[in-house]
């Protein structure tokens, strides 16, 4: 692994990995922070933004109770660009509001959410539950804890029932009981085209979870949530395991594991698993010069700026001479409260040497401006 010096313009790291075709690659991930300049091109900041080594979560850094604060940058290959916003939704014109629309647009891609002030649910023994009117708000933290989802612990005390798309949210109810419904916090953030209503609050059974609203958000989407979790599978490089594995002789795995995997026909890993943006914000690779518009995600209400249009040059030499691979944009991470944006790029070369890396006589990495 190669990393930059503290005074380098870019923070960067080299990672071995695999591409979707199963080829071994060496990826260099380079990161740089830019200051958002309203109605202008954002400018690089002098200090370096370090690569995020490990995913961090809100709420005691526990993925079972908190959403992702910032996801690791250390994915050797993302097939799409992640566009992620971390911050708050603000009431328009700086005046308290009970609800509003917020949106993020990058180039031709836009995601819109509806924001509501605090609401509760009241149990109605005669039938359909009752929603209270939303309370006025000036700003709300934009996190998936406040989106639709959650765990219904009342439907079956022995087996809590979780909403597969977001099990840390709120509003998910299977059965219409007073314990589950009365006082239940309703989502602050919803899809304006797919709102939660009193009539659809109760699913009736866990099997109908897929008919419920999508959780609305602009920040990082949980690795274990649907549909992201459905992309997990077997890495292409692990498929041709026909000879006996060393782990079998050690007794770490059963001797018929490979044959059992063949019979099960395990799916191949879909590399979209490594894209952590909210649904609709993992987009075909951006160029890095796109205009961005934020609506009600900043106190002034409307904010527009342009990405910098800068792409680093990455040179990699593993013993066969320097190669300058194509560079693609992995991540656009916008931090609304700090008014900065972090960009992460990838440049990767294919390693066609021996699996034990004895052909790799050196590993030189250079990252710089064009």
C-alpha positions as a Markdown table, in Angstrom:
| # | Residue | x | y | z |
|---|---|---|---|---|
| 1 | Unk | 0.0 | 0.0 | 0.0 |
| 2 | Unk | 1.3 | 3.4 | -0.9 |
| 3 | Unk | 0.2 | 6.6 | 0.7 |
| 4 | Unk | 0.9 | 10.3 | 0.3 |
| 5 | Unk | 3.1 | 12.4 | 2.5 |
| 6 | Unk | 1.3 | 14.9 | 4.8 |
| 7 | Unk | 2.2 | 17.9 | 2.7 |
| 8 | Unk | 1.0 | 16.4 | -0.6 |
| 9 | Unk | -1.9 | 18.2 | -2.4 |
| 10 | Unk | -3.8 | 14.9 | -2.7 |
| 11 | Unk | -4.3 | 12.2 | -0.1 |
| 12 | Unk | -4.0 | 8.9 | -1.9 |
| 13 | Unk | -3.7 | 5.2 | -1.3 |
| 14 | Unk | -3.0 | 2.1 | -3.4 |
| 15 | Unk | -5.2 | -0.9 | -3.0 |
| 16 | Unk | -5.2 | -4.3 | -4.7 |
| 17 | Unk | -8.6 | -5.5 | -5.8 |
| 18 | Unk | -10.7 | -7.0 | -8.5 |
| 19 | Unk | -12.7 | -5.5 | -11.4 |
| 20 | Unk | -16.1 | -6.9 | -12.5 |
| 21 | Unk | -14.3 | -9.1 | -15.1 |
| 22 | Unk | -12.4 | -10.9 | -12.3 |
| 23 | Unk | -9.0 | -9.3 | -13.2 |
| 24 | Unk | -6.6 | -8.4 | -10.5 |
| 25 | Unk | -6.1 | -4.6 | -10.4 |
| 26 | Unk | -4.1 | -2.1 | -8.4 |
| 27 | Unk | -6.3 | 0.9 | -7.7 |
| 28 | Unk | -5.0 | 4.3 | -6.6 |
| 29 | Unk | -7.7 | 6.3 | -4.8 |
| 30 | Unk | -7.0 | 10.1 | -4.6 |
| 31 | Unk | -8.9 | 12.6 | -2.5 |
| 32 | Unk | -9.1 | 16.4 | -2.4 |
| 33 | Unk | -11.3 | 18.9 | -0.6 |
| 34 | Unk | -12.8 | 22.0 | -2.2 |
| 35 | Unk | -14.5 | 25.1 | -0.7 |
| 36 | Unk | -18.0 | 25.7 | -2.1 |
| 37 | Unk | -18.2 | 29.1 | -3.8 |
| 38 | Unk | -21.8 | 30.2 | -4.4 |
| 39 | Unk | -22.5 | 30.8 | -8.1 |
| 40 | Unk | -18.9 | 29.9 | -8.9 |
| 41 | Unk | -16.5 | 27.1 | -9.4 |
| 42 | Unk | -15.5 | 25.6 | -6.0 |
| 43 | Unk | -11.8 | 26.1 | -5.1 |
| 44 | Unk | -9.3 | 23.7 | -3.6 |
| 45 | Unk | -8.5 | 24.2 | 0.1 |
| 46 | Unk | -4.9 | 24.2 | 1.2 |
| 47 | Unk | -5.2 | 21.5 | 3.8 |
| 48 | Unk | -5.5 | 17.8 | 2.8 |
| 49 | Unk | -8.7 | 15.8 | 3.3 |
| 50 | Unk | -7.6 | 12.4 | 4.5 |
| 51 | Unk | -9.1 | 9.2 | 3.0 |
| 52 | Unk | -11.7 | 7.7 | 5.3 |
| 53 | Unk | -10.3 | 4.4 | 6.4 |
| 54 | Unk | -13.3 | 3.0 | 8.1 |
| 55 | Unk | -17.1 | 3.7 | 7.9 |
| 56 | Unk | -18.3 | 5.8 | 10.9 |
| 57 | Unk | -21.9 | 5.7 | 12.2 |
| 58 | Unk | -24.0 | 8.0 | 14.3 |
| 59 | Unk | -25.3 | 6.8 | 17.6 |
| 60 | Unk | -22.3 | 5.1 | 19.3 |
| 61 | Unk | -20.7 | 4.1 | 16.0 |
| 62 | Unk | -23.2 | 1.2 | 15.9 |
| 63 | Unk | -24.7 | 0.3 | 12.5 |
| 64 | Unk | -27.6 | -1.4 | 14.3 |
| 65 | Unk | -28.9 | 1.9 | 15.8 |
| 66 | Unk | -27.3 | 4.6 | 13.7 |
| 67 | Unk | -27.0 | 5.7 | 10.1 |
| 68 | Unk | -23.7 | 6.2 | 8.3 |
| 69 | Unk | -22.0 | 9.5 | 9.2 |
| 70 | Unk | -19.3 | 8.9 | 6.5 |
| 71 | Unk | -18.5 | 5.8 | 4.5 |
| 72 | Unk | -15.1 | 4.4 | 3.9 |
| 73 | Unk | -13.3 | 5.5 | 0.8 |
| 74 | Unk | -11.4 | 2.2 | 0.5 |
| 75 | Unk | -13.3 | 0.5 | -2.3 |
| 76 | Unk | -10.9 | -0.5 | -5.1 |
| 77 | Unk | -13.7 | -0.3 | -7.7 |
| 78 | Unk | -17.0 | 1.6 | -7.8 |
| 79 | Unk | -19.0 | 1.2 | -11.1 |
| 80 | Unk | -20.8 | 4.5 | -10.6 |
| 81 | Unk | -20.2 | 7.9 | -9.0 |
| 82 | Unk | -21.7 | 8.4 | -5.5 |
| 83 | Unk | -23.2 | 11.8 | -4.9 |
| 84 | Unk | -23.9 | 12.3 | -1.1 |
| 85 | Unk | -25.1 | 15.2 | 0.9 |
| 86 | Unk | -24.5 | 15.5 | 4.6 |
| 87 | Unk | -26.2 | 18.3 | 6.5 |
| 88 | Unk | -29.7 | 19.7 | 7.3 |
| 89 | Unk | -33.0 | 20.6 | 5.6 |
| 90 | Unk | -33.9 | 24.3 | 6.3 |
| 91 | Unk | -37.3 | 25.9 | 6.2 |
| 92 | Unk | -37.6 | 28.3 | 3.3 |
| 93 | Unk | -36.7 | 32.0 | 3.8 |
| 94 | Unk | -35.4 | 31.3 | 7.3 |
| 95 | Unk | -39.0 | 31.3 | 8.7 |
| 96 | Unk | -40.4 | 28.3 | 10.6 |
| 97 | Unk | -42.4 | 26.0 | 8.4 |
| 98 | Unk | -44.4 | 22.8 | 9.0 |
| 99 | Unk | -43.2 | 21.2 | 5.7 |
| 100 | Unk | -41.2 | 22.0 | 2.6 |
| 101 | Unk | -39.4 | 20.4 | -0.4 |
| 102 | Unk | -35.6 | 19.9 | -0.5 |
| 103 | Unk | -33.6 | 18.8 | -3.5 |
| 104 | Unk | -30.1 | 18.1 | -4.8 |
| 105 | Unk | -29.3 | 18.4 | -8.5 |
| 106 | Unk | -26.0 | 17.5 | -10.0 |
| 107 | Unk | -25.8 | 17.8 | -13.8 |
| 108 | Unk | -28.9 | 16.1 | -15.2 |
| 109 | Unk | -29.6 | 14.0 | -12.0 |
| 110 | Unk | -31.9 | 15.2 | -9.3 |
| 111 | Unk | -33.3 | 13.8 | -6.1 |
| 112 | Unk | -36.2 | 15.5 | -4.3 |
| 113 | Unk | -37.5 | 14.8 | -0.8 |
| 114 | Unk | -40.4 | 16.2 | 1.3 |
| 115 | Unk | -39.6 | 17.4 | 4.8 |
| 116 | Unk | -42.1 | 17.5 | 7.7 |
| 117 | Unk | -41.9 | 18.9 | 11.2 |
| 118 | Unk | -42.4 | 16.5 | 14.1 |
| 119 | Unk | -45.5 | 14.4 | 13.8 |
| 120 | Unk | -46.9 | 11.6 | 15.9 |
| 121 | Unk | -49.4 | 8.8 | 15.4 |
| 122 | Unk | -52.5 | 8.2 | 17.5 |
| 123 | Unk | -54.1 | 4.8 | 17.9 |
| 124 | Unk | -57.7 | 4.6 | 16.7 |
| 125 | Unk | -59.5 | 1.5 | 18.0 |
| 126 | Unk | -62.2 | 2.0 | 15.4 |
| 127 | Unk | -59.9 | 1.6 | 12.5 |
| 128 | Unk | -57.4 | 3.8 | 10.7 |
| 129 | Unk | -54.7 | 5.5 | 12.9 |
| 130 | Unk | -54.6 | 9.3 | 13.1 |
| 131 | Unk | -51.6 | 11.5 | 12.1 |
| 132 | Unk | -51.0 | 14.7 | 14.0 |
| 133 | Unk | -50.3 | 17.9 | 12.1 |
| 134 | Unk | -46.6 | 18.6 | 11.6 |
| 135 | Unk | -45.0 | 21.0 | 14.1 |
| 136 | Unk | -43.1 | 24.1 | 12.8 |
| 137 | Unk | -39.3 | 23.6 | 12.3 |
| 138 | Unk | -36.4 | 25.8 | 11.2 |
| 139 | Unk | -33.9 | 23.0 | 10.4 |
| 140 | Unk | -33.8 | 19.2 | 10.7 |
| 141 | Unk | -30.7 | 16.9 | 10.6 |
| 142 | Unk | -30.9 | 15.0 | 7.3 |
| 143 | Unk | -30.4 | 11.4 | 8.6 |
| 144 | Unk | -32.0 | 8.1 | 7.9 |
| 145 | Unk | -33.1 | 7.8 | 11.5 |
| 146 | Unk | -35.7 | 10.4 | 10.5 |
| 147 | Unk | -36.8 | 8.6 | 7.3 |
| 148 | Unk | -39.4 | 5.8 | 6.9 |
| 149 | Unk | -38.4 | 2.5 | 8.4 |
| 150 | Unk | -37.6 | 0.9 | 11.7 |
| 151 | Unk | -38.3 | -2.2 | 13.7 |
| 152 | Unk | -41.7 | -3.3 | 15.0 |
| 153 | Unk | -41.0 | -5.0 | 18.3 |
| 154 | Unk | -44.7 | -5.3 | 19.1 |
| 155 | Unk | -45.9 | -7.5 | 16.2 |
| 156 | Unk | -44.1 | -10.5 | 17.6 |
| 157 | Unk | -42.2 | -10.1 | 20.9 |
| 158 | Unk | -40.0 | -13.1 | 20.1 |
| 159 | Unk | -39.0 | -11.9 | 16.6 |
| 160 | Unk | -38.8 | -8.2 | 16.1 |
| 161 | Unk | -39.8 | -7.3 | 12.5 |
| 162 | Unk | -37.4 | -4.9 | 10.6 |
| 163 | Unk | -38.1 | -2.9 | 7.5 |
| 164 | Unk | -35.5 | -4.2 | 5.0 |
| 165 | Unk | -34.9 | -0.9 | 3.3 |
| 166 | Unk | -34.0 | 1.0 | 6.5 |
| 167 | Unk | -34.2 | -0.7 | 9.9 |
| 168 | Unk | -33.2 | 2.4 | 11.9 |
| 169 | Unk | -36.0 | 4.6 | 10.6 |
| 170 | Unk | -39.4 | 5.2 | 12.0 |
| 171 | Unk | -43.0 | 4.5 | 11.0 |
| 172 | Unk | -42.9 | 0.8 | 10.2 |
| 173 | Unk | -45.8 | -1.0 | 11.8 |
| 174 | Unk | -47.1 | -4.5 | 11.1 |
| 175 | Unk | -50.2 | -4.8 | 13.3 |
| 176 | Unk | -52.6 | -2.2 | 14.4 |
| 177 | Unk | -52.1 | -2.3 | 18.2 |
| 178 | Unk | -52.1 | 0.5 | 20.7 |
| 179 | Unk | -48.6 | -0.4 | 21.9 |
| 180 | Unk | -47.2 | -0.2 | 18.4 |
| 181 | Unk | -49.2 | 2.9 | 17.1 |
| 182 | Unk | -49.9 | 5.3 | 19.9 |
| 183 | Unk | -47.2 | 8.0 | 20.1 |
| 184 | Unk | -45.2 | 6.5 | 17.2 |
| 185 | Unk | -42.9 | 9.1 | 15.7 |
| 186 | Unk | -43.6 | 9.6 | 12.0 |
| 187 | Unk | -40.9 | 10.2 | 9.4 |
| 188 | Unk | -39.5 | 13.7 | 8.9 |
| 189 | Unk | -38.4 | 12.9 | 5.4 |
| 190 | Unk | -40.5 | 11.2 | 2.7 |
| 191 | Unk | -40.6 | 10.7 | -1.1 |
| 192 | Unk | -43.1 | 13.4 | -2.2 |
| 193 | Unk | -44.4 | 11.0 | -4.9 |
| 194 | Unk | -44.9 | 8.1 | -2.4 |
| 195 | Unk | -46.1 | 9.6 | 0.9 |
| 196 | Unk | -47.0 | 7.6 | 4.0 |
| 197 | Unk | -50.7 | 7.9 | 4.8 |
| 198 | Unk | -52.8 | 6.7 | 7.7 |
| 199 | Unk | -54.4 | 4.2 | 5.3 |
| 200 | Unk | -51.1 | 2.5 | 4.5 |
| 201 | Unk | -49.4 | 2.8 | 7.9 |
| 202 | Unk | -50.2 | -0.8 | 8.9 |
| 203 | Unk | -48.7 | -3.4 | 6.6 |
| 204 | Unk | -50.8 | -6.3 | 8.0 |
| 205 | Unk | -47.9 | -8.7 | 7.6 |
| 206 | Unk | -44.1 | -8.6 | 7.3 |
| 207 | Unk | -44.3 | -10.1 | 3.8 |
| 208 | Unk | -45.9 | -6.8 | 2.6 |
| 209 | Unk | -42.9 | -4.6 | 3.5 |
| 210 | Unk | -42.0 | -4.1 | -0.1 |
| 211 | Unk | -45.3 | -2.2 | -0.7 |
| 212 | Unk | -44.3 | 0.5 | 1.9 |
| 213 | Unk | -42.7 | 3.8 | 1.0 |
| 214 | Unk | -39.0 | 4.0 | 0.1 |
| 215 | Unk | -36.9 | 5.8 | 2.8 |
| 216 | Unk | -36.1 | 9.3 | 1.6 |
| 217 | Unk | -32.6 | 10.7 | 2.1 |
| 218 | Unk | -29.6 | 12.2 | 0.4 |
| 219 | Unk | -26.9 | 10.8 | 2.6 |
| 220 | Unk | -25.1 | 7.5 | 2.8 |
| 221 | Unk | -27.3 | 4.4 | 2.4 |
| 222 | Unk | -26.7 | 1.4 | 4.8 |
| 223 | Unk | -24.7 | -1.5 | 3.5 |
| 224 | Unk | -27.1 | -4.0 | 5.0 |
| 225 | Unk | -30.3 | -2.4 | 3.6 |
| 226 | Unk | -32.2 | -3.4 | 0.5 |
| 227 | Unk | -31.5 | -3.0 | -2.4 |
| 228 | Unk | -27.8 | -2.5 | -1.6 |
| 229 | Unk | -27.4 | -5.7 | 0.4 |
| 230 | Unk | -28.9 | -7.7 | -2.5 |
| 231 | Unk | -25.8 | -6.9 | -4.6 |
| 232 | Unk | -23.6 | -9.1 | -2.4 |
| 233 | Unk | -22.3 | -12.3 | -3.9 |
| 234 | Unk | -19.1 | -14.1 | -4.8 |
| 235 | Unk | -16.2 | -12.1 | -6.1 |
| 236 | Unk | -15.2 | -13.1 | -9.6 |
| 237 | Unk | -11.7 | -13.9 | -8.5 |
| 238 | Unk | -13.0 | -16.5 | -6.1 |
| 239 | Unk | -15.0 | -18.5 | -8.6 |
| 240 | Unk | -12.4 | -20.8 | -10.2 |
| 241 | Unk | -11.7 | -22.7 | -7.0 |
| 242 | Unk | -11.6 | -26.3 | -8.3 |
| 243 | Unk | -8.6 | -27.6 | -6.5 |
| 244 | Unk | -8.5 | -28.3 | -2.8 |
| 245 | Unk | -8.1 | -25.2 | -0.7 |
| 246 | Unk | -5.5 | -24.8 | 2.0 |
| 247 | Unk | -8.3 | -23.8 | 4.4 |
| 248 | Unk | -9.8 | -27.3 | 3.9 |
| 249 | Unk | -6.6 | -29.1 | 5.0 |
| 250 | Unk | -6.5 | -26.9 | 8.0 |
| 251 | Unk | -10.1 | -27.7 | 8.9 |
| 252 | Unk | -11.1 | -24.0 | 8.7 |
| 253 | Unk | -13.9 | -24.8 | 6.1 |
| 254 | Unk | -15.5 | -28.1 | 5.3 |
| 255 | Unk | -13.9 | -30.2 | 2.6 |
| 256 | Unk | -16.9 | -30.1 | 0.3 |
| 257 | Unk | -17.4 | -26.3 | 0.6 |
| 258 | Unk | -16.5 | -25.6 | -3.0 |
| 259 | Unk | -18.7 | -28.3 | -4.4 |
| 260 | Unk | -21.5 | -27.1 | -2.2 |
| 261 | Unk | -21.1 | -23.6 | -3.5 |
| 262 | Unk | -21.2 | -24.9 | -7.1 |
| 263 | Unk | -24.5 | -26.7 | -6.4 |
| 264 | Unk | -26.0 | -23.6 | -4.8 |
| 265 | Unk | -25.0 | -21.5 | -7.8 |
| 266 | Unk | -24.2 | -18.5 | -5.7 |
| 267 | Unk | -24.7 | -15.2 | -7.5 |
| 268 | Unk | -21.7 | -13.2 | -8.7 |
| 269 | Unk | -21.1 | -10.0 | -6.7 |
| 270 | Unk | -22.6 | -7.0 | -8.2 |
| 271 | Unk | -20.1 | -4.2 | -7.8 |
| 272 | Unk | -22.9 | -1.7 | -7.1 |
| 273 | Unk | -22.6 | -3.0 | -3.6 |
| 274 | Unk | -19.7 | -0.6 | -3.2 |
| 275 | Unk | -21.8 | 2.4 | -4.2 |
| 276 | Unk | -23.2 | 3.9 | -1.0 |
| 277 | Unk | -25.2 | 6.9 | -2.2 |
| 278 | Unk | -28.9 | 7.1 | -1.6 |
| 279 | Unk | -31.2 | 5.5 | -4.2 |
| 280 | Unk | -31.1 | 7.7 | -7.3 |
| 281 | Unk | -27.8 | 9.3 | -6.4 |
| 282 | Unk | -25.4 | 6.6 | -7.6 |
| 283 | Unk | -25.0 | 7.9 | -11.2 |
| 284 | Unk | -22.9 | 7.1 | -14.3 |
| 285 | Unk | -19.4 | 8.4 | -13.8 |
| 286 | Unk | -19.4 | 12.2 | -13.6 |
| 287 | Unk | -16.8 | 14.3 | -15.3 |
| 288 | Unk | -16.3 | 16.5 | -12.2 |
| 289 | Unk | -17.2 | 19.8 | -13.7 |
| 290 | Unk | -21.0 | 19.5 | -13.3 |
| 291 | Unk | -23.2 | 22.3 | -11.9 |
| 292 | Unk | -24.8 | 21.5 | -8.5 |
| 293 | Unk | -28.0 | 23.1 | -7.2 |
| 294 | Unk | -29.2 | 22.7 | -3.6 |
| 295 | Unk | -32.7 | 23.7 | -2.5 |
| 296 | Unk | -33.5 | 24.2 | 1.1 |
| 297 | Unk | -30.3 | 22.4 | 2.1 |
| 298 | Unk | -28.6 | 25.7 | 3.2 |
| 299 | Unk | -30.0 | 28.6 | 5.3 |
| 300 | Unk | -30.3 | 30.9 | 2.3 |
| 301 | Unk | -32.6 | 28.5 | 0.6 |
| 302 | Unk | -31.0 | 28.2 | -2.8 |
| 303 | Unk | -27.3 | 27.4 | -3.5 |
| 304 | Unk | -25.6 | 26.7 | -6.8 |
| 305 | Unk | -22.0 | 26.1 | -7.6 |
| 306 | Unk | -19.9 | 24.1 | -10.0 |
| 307 | Unk | -17.6 | 21.2 | -9.3 |
| 308 | Unk | -13.9 | 22.2 | -10.0 |
| 309 | Unk | -13.4 | 20.4 | -13.3 |
| 310 | Unk | -10.0 | 19.1 | -12.0 |
| 311 | Unk | -9.0 | 15.5 | -12.5 |
| 312 | Unk | -5.6 | 14.3 | -11.1 |
| 313 | Unk | -3.1 | 12.5 | -13.2 |
| 314 | Unk | -2.3 | 9.1 | -11.6 |
| 315 | Unk | 0.9 | 7.2 | -12.5 |
| 316 | Unk | 1.4 | 3.6 | -11.4 |
| 317 | Unk | 4.5 | 1.4 | -11.9 |
| 318 | Unk | 4.5 | -2.1 | -10.5 |
| 319 | Unk | 7.6 | -3.2 | -12.4 |
| 320 | Unk | 6.7 | -2.9 | -16.1 |
| 321 | Unk | 7.1 | 0.8 | -16.4 |
| 322 | Unk | 4.8 | 3.8 | -15.5 |
| 323 | Unk | 1.2 | 3.5 | -16.6 |
| 324 | Unk | -1.2 | 6.4 | -16.6 |
| 325 | Unk | -4.7 | 4.8 | -16.4 |
| 326 | Unk | -8.0 | 6.5 | -17.1 |
| 327 | Unk | -9.2 | 8.3 | -14.0 |
| 328 | Unk | -12.8 | 8.2 | -12.9 |
| 329 | Unk | -14.7 | 9.9 | -10.1 |
| 330 | Unk | -15.8 | 7.6 | -7.3 |
| 331 | Unk | -17.4 | 10.0 | -4.9 |
| 332 | Unk | -18.8 | 13.5 | -4.6 |
| 333 | Unk | -19.4 | 14.1 | -0.9 |
| 334 | Unk | -21.0 | 17.5 | -0.1 |
| 335 | Unk | -20.9 | 18.8 | 3.5 |
| 336 | Unk | -23.6 | 21.5 | 3.8 |
| 337 | Unk | -22.7 | 22.8 | 7.2 |
| 338 | Unk | -19.0 | 23.1 | 6.4 |
| 339 | Unk | -19.6 | 24.4 | 2.8 |
| 340 | Unk | -17.0 | 22.0 | 1.4 |
| 341 | Unk | -17.1 | 19.1 | -1.1 |
| 342 | Unk | -14.7 | 16.1 | -1.1 |
| 343 | Unk | -13.9 | 14.4 | -4.4 |
| 344 | Unk | -12.4 | 10.9 | -4.6 |
| 345 | Unk | -11.0 | 9.6 | -7.9 |
| 346 | Unk | -9.8 | 6.1 | -9.0 |
| 347 | Unk | -7.1 | 5.2 | -11.4 |
| 348 | Unk | -6.5 | 1.4 | -11.8 |
| 349 | Unk | -4.1 | -0.8 | -13.7 |
| 350 | Unk | -4.5 | -4.5 | -14.5 |
| 351 | Unk | -2.0 | -6.8 | -12.8 |
| 352 | Unk | -1.2 | -9.7 | -15.1 |
| 353 | Unk | 1.7 | -11.2 | -13.1 |
| 354 | Unk | 1.8 | -14.3 | -10.9 |
| 355 | Unk | -0.7 | -14.6 | -8.1 |
| 356 | Unk | 2.2 | -14.6 | -5.5 |
| 357 | Unk | 3.2 | -11.1 | -6.8 |
| 358 | Unk | 6.8 | -12.2 | -7.3 |
| 359 | Unk | 6.7 | -10.4 | -10.7 |
| 360 | Unk | 6.0 | -7.1 | -8.9 |
| 361 | Unk | 9.5 | -5.7 | -8.5 |
| 362 | Unk | 8.4 | -2.2 | -7.4 |
| 363 | Unk | 5.3 | -0.1 | -6.6 |
| 364 | Unk | 5.7 | 3.5 | -7.4 |
| 365 | Unk | 2.7 | 5.8 | -7.4 |
| 366 | Unk | 2.6 | 9.5 | -8.3 |
| 367 | Unk | -0.6 | 11.6 | -8.1 |
| 368 | Unk | -0.6 | 15.3 | -9.2 |
| 369 | Unk | -2.4 | 17.9 | -11.2 |
| 370 | Unk | -2.6 | 17.7 | -15.0 |
